[in-house]
């Protein structure tokens, strides 16, 4: 499983020969100007919620790739009405796709499209594929619900927001990693704009002091599990 960071909360995942894009907000992020969305491959687009900084490039990428949009029922209905392929999910439900199993799990945040349309309740994803399991938290506060995830799935990596103000901060993300029983963390949703700027060295040190590994990738950088 290969995971590429496209800035903010945008990810590319390659698993079982399939390409997944998560929460594509690329063309609106000056820090990601080196990423050309027209070159991105996508069989699926996973959306945690409907905010503009997570769905900006969905339509362009879906038009280029004919990808299937996977999200909650309200978000997928919105895109299906526009003619895009979609697979609806809801909290607690899972589905076996051709790349692995996906479960849509709780997140504490808000969710509406830039035009004001209702985006349903926000969520996160647990993905089990190629004998590696990851959790993509989406935009969320720290939640006791995170304790439920390791009761069903042993995680190899947790992808957590750490920018504060709109989501968890670093300290809450450390607690989340305890709840998730996962000490390998990929941080995201940071530095895109002033409200969520972080001190990288200090953040990594705080995780290290708790015996945990926080990875902060450069935009376009990848890791393999």
Secondary structure, DSSP 8 states (H G I E B T S, - for coil): -EEEE-STT-EEEEETTEEEEES---TT-GGGTT--GGG---SEEE-S---HHHHTTHHHHHHHH--EEEEEHHHHHHHHHTT--EEEE-TT-EEEETTEEEEEEE--S--B-TTS-B----EEEEEEETTEEEEE--S----TTHHHHHHH---SEEEEE---SSS--HHHHHHHHHHHT--EEEEES-SSSGGG---HHHHHHHHHHTT-EEE---TT-EEE-
